[in-house]
Amino acid sequence: MVLCFVAAAFGLWLGSKNVPSETDVIEAGAALYVAETGGDATECVGVPGTGLVWIAVRCGAEVDARVYMFSRQGSLMSLEGELPA
């Protein structure tokens, strides 16, 4: 029983070491927006995603808005309207 507890605790510890924070993901999306458009990072906001998307970072005005979708591991999934590579 102790071995199972230790193995479970170790697995949780390993699994949580590489998970980015919500702030990290929002800042990454904002940095992409600034790099691609020259816009301002303050135009970005993070919102909860659905399905496999953990956080969607929405940037810009409604007319030319961009949405960056991130997985729970912090990887960029796709830009809204584009097919994932």
N, C-alpha and C positions, 0 to 999 in steps of 0.2 A: 504494500500500500504506500509506503514512504517513497519507494522507487517511482511509482506512478505519479505521485505528487511532484517529486523533483523533476521528472521528465516533462510534465505539463508546465511547470513553472519555467523551466529552461526553454521550452518551445515558445511560450508567450514572450519571454525576454528576447529571444532571437527574432521573432516576428515583429516586435515593436521597435526594433532598433533602426530600421530603415524607412519608417513611415514618416512622411513629412507632415508638418502642422498645416492647418487650414491657412494660416497667414503665409506660410512658405508658398503654397500653391497659388494664392491670390496674387502675391507679389510676382511670381513667375509669369502668370498670365498678363499682369499689367506691364511687365518688362517686355514681353513679346509685342504687346500692342504699341508701346512706345517705339520699339525698334522697327516695327513694320510701317507705322503711320506717322511717327513724329508727334503723336498726340501726347496728352498728359496722363500720367498714371492715376491721377485723382478722378478721371473719367471712368474708372473701372470699379466694379463691385462683384463680390463673390456671392453666389446663390447656391442652395443645395441642388444637386443633380438628381436624375432619376435613372433607375436601372443600373447599368454599369458605370455611369457617370457619378463621381463623388461630389465634385464641385464644378460648377460652370462659372467662368469669369466673363462677365458682360462688360464691354468697353465701348465708349463712343455714343454719339447721338443715335436716335432711333433710325434715321435714314441710312446711316453708314455704320451701324453697330456691328461689332464683332463679338463672337462668343467662343471662348476657348474652353474645351471640356477636358477635365482631368480625372484619371482613375484614382482609386484609393492609394495606390502606390506613388502617386504624384506624377505619373507620365501623361503627357499630352495625348489625348485620344484622337481628336480631329478638330478642325475649325468648322463651326456650324455651316452647313451647306456644302461641305466637301466630303468626299469619301475618305475613310482612313487609308493610309498608305500600307 
